[in-house]
Amino acid sequence: MAKGVKMAGLMNEAISQLLVLQDRDSKATRLEAELESIDPEREKTRRESLQAQQVLEQAKQAQMQLEVRRKDLENEVESKKEQIRKYSQQQLETKKNEEYQALAREIEHVRKAISELEDQELELMEEQEAFKAKLAEASQVVDAAKASEAKLLSELDEREKNLGTELDELDEERETLAEAIDEKTLTHYERLLDTKGGRVVVGIDHGSCGGCHMKLQAQEIVNAKSGRERVACTNCGRLLYYTREMILANELED
């Protein structure tokens, strides 16, 4: 095995500090993303509960419409019966057989109309009875949605509180870590963080930058392995480090 594999690379102290800082920044980014997702989750929970309520309201409206139609039929039947009473009275008063027979035909016609209306009324009553089950089911869905909404909103509130606490603690820790790093190095790191995002302090991967994956110059690798100075990738500007566990392309041969 080549000698370089056996020797431990000495990590630059500033890089070591930046790796810790980067870890905390990455964690803070994840927590902030999780925190930002809470309001949309709240809205989704409320929207689902509202949708269930709207379905119930629509069911109630449909039930009311069925009742109105049934009442209308009842009123129409009563109106027809009043017609029959009127025609019957006219029959008693008439002395002409022709008029009596004409009124009898009108009465029979109205009775048929009443029969049809009563059939419709019966169908509506059966529909109302079947609709009660739908209404009960919609009501149960609303109750379940409200209970779920209350539970989820409570959990989201607790999660939001915990995330806020974690972020406050991370902010304090970051401030302490940043104070221990020299200003020039910290400025370089934060500028990279603004432009590159994500990981800006990267390891050497088989002789390439762990960020942009471009091949590194031999001297860059040597400098990173020595740990005597801060080394940046000439292609992307990310800060480089090397540890014993990393294997360089030219070290794979015995």
Residue pairs with C-beta under 8 A, 6 or more apart in sequence:
1 251
1 254
2 250
2 251
2 253
2 254
4 225
4 248
4 250
4 251
5 247
5 251
8 243
8 244
9 224
9 225
9 226
9 227
9 242
9 243
9 244
9 246
10 225
10 226
10 227
10 228
11 227
11 241
11 242
11 243
12 224
12 227
12 228
12 229
12 230
12 231
12 241
14 181
14 182
14 185
14 230
15 201
15 227
15 230
15 239
15 240
15 241
16 241
17 177
17 180
17 181
18 181
18 185
18 189
18 201
18 239
19 201
19 241
20 177
21 174
21 177
21 178
21 181
21 189
22 189
22 199
22 200
22 201
24 170
24 173
24 174
24 177
25 174
25 193
26 198
26 199
27 170
28 167
28 170
28 171
28 174
31 163
31 166
31 167
31 170
32 167
34 159
34 163
35 160
35 163
35 164
35 167
38 156
38 159
38 160
38 163
41 152
41 156
42 153
42 156
45 148
45 149
45 152
45 153
45 156
46 149
46 153
48 145
48 148
48 149
49 142
49 145
49 146
49 148
49 149
52 138
52 141
52 142
52 144
52 145
53 142
53 145
55 138
55 141
55 142
56 135
56 138
56 139
56 141
56 142
59 131
59 134
59 135
59 138
60 135
62 131
63 128
63 131
63 135
66 124
66 127
66 128
66 131
67 128
69 124
70 121
70 124
70 125
70 128
73 117
73 118
73 120
73 121
73 124
74 121
76 117
77 114
77 117
77 118
77 121
80 110
80 113
80 114
80 117
81 114
83 106
83 110
84 107
84 110
84 111
84 114
87 103
87 106
87 107
87 110
88 103
88 107
90 99
90 103
91 100
91 103
91 104
91 107
94 100
94 103
178 186
181 189
185 230
188 230
188 232
188 239
189 200
189 201
189 239
192 200
192 237
192 238
192 239
193 200
196 211
196 236
196 237
196 238
199 210
199 211
199 238
200 211
200 238
200 239
201 238
201 239
201 241
202 209
202 210
202 211
202 233
202 238
202 239
202 240
202 241
203 210
203 240
203 241
203 242
203 243
203 246
204 210
204 216
204 221
204 224
204 240
204 241
204 242
204 246
204 248
205 213
205 246
206 247
206 248
206 249
207 215
207 216
207 221
207 248
207 249
207 250
208 214
208 215
208 216
208 249
209 216
209 233
209 235
209 236
209 238
209 240
210 238
210 240
211 233
211 236
211 238
212 233
212 235
212 236
212 238
214 233
214 235
214 236
216 233
216 234
216 240
217 234
220 231
220 233
220 234
220 240
221 242
221 248
223 229
223 231
224 231
224 240
224 241
224 242
225 242
227 242
230 239
231 239
231 240
231 241
232 238
232 239
232 240
233 239
233 240
